[in-house]
Amino acid sequence: MRERQQIGMSVIRQSLRPVPEVDWRALGKRYFNLSLYYRHTFGGETWKISVDGGFHCPNADGTISRFGCTFCNIASFSPSRRYDQPASVAEQIRRAIDNFKKRRSIDRFIAYFQPGTNTYAPLPVLKAMFSEAVTVPGVVGLAIGTRPDCLPPEVLDFLAELSQKIWLSVEIGLQSAHDATLRRINRGHTFEDFRQAVWACAARNLRVCAHIMFGLPGETPEMMLGTIAALADLPIHAVKIHNLYVARDTALAKIYAAGMYRPLEQHEYAELVVTALERLSPAIVIERLTAETSDEYLIAPDWCRDKSGTLRRIQQLLDERDTYQGKLWEQTAGNVAAASRDSETGRSV
Ligand code: SF4
């Protein structure tokens, strides 16, 4: 809250202003997708390369918890954790770039520090790691995935300094704006932690991408859309929406085996995504609309293997309804502004 008070109202207004950097509707799009944003920002096709800095997570190493989030099996979403010790940061990026270049003529890449909590290390380690990444030819930006409770001021100050030299995005996992859900999935942080982290980033002009999940245990469609509404009042620049899947060797796998969890069906997920898009600001870049993992790790749902089918279904629904991102945004933002005022006076959002 203190960070928020330090920010001038002009920064807040600018961050929440629903004016997209690209007039994507004029280009016939129904949402502001990532490749469009990349083309606009970097002048051509740009690809994200997953980098494994070997970071751990306070929610799994005993600092907050030893059990991790109930759905988390880090190896299930990161190839590097399935095999041997990863190569150095620069080597990982160079290898990935070489592989891409064999198939596509792309020469702009974002180094995405993905598995684990990528700000969970002493500052000198972070400085060395991120500085190494930006020296690799072809790297035009950094994306750093982390938790809202792992962004102390000295780390944010360093990221802000780095963002003066290279495009940088802080990707913060929220998953749900409902504290009851966050407790149920053992996230180890609250929605307020997320809000404070976002405002601390805004105070330093840092770009934020929020990660959320649909289909979390115990959540109704209204709750999932409530998470979208809660984002409308925050200065975020991008969103990733993931469908929750059940991965092997997780607490969720046990809950699923006991018949106590039902994943969303593909059509339910597509409906939710379309409604969510309608309620998001048209200025927010949609970085992802599906989650996927390897066959080796996936237990359910089966449709999770069909990423392009899910994206097609979402597009079909958008077309059928003749709707688009932000269609209902002002209404959502108004509701949230009121809810936010209530929360300032002691009622929870
Ligand atoms: S915070 Fe991220 S890395 Fe840590 S346990 Fe949860 S999902 Fe896994």
Boltz pocket constraint, residues with backbone or C-beta under 6 A from the ligand:
constraints:
  - pocket:
      binder: B
      contacts: [[A, 57], [A, 58], [A, 59], [A, 60], [A, 67], [A, 68], [A, 69], [A, 72], [A, 73], [A, 74], [A, 115], [A, 116], [A, 117], [A, 147], [A, 173], [A, 186], [A, 187]]
      max_distance: 6.0
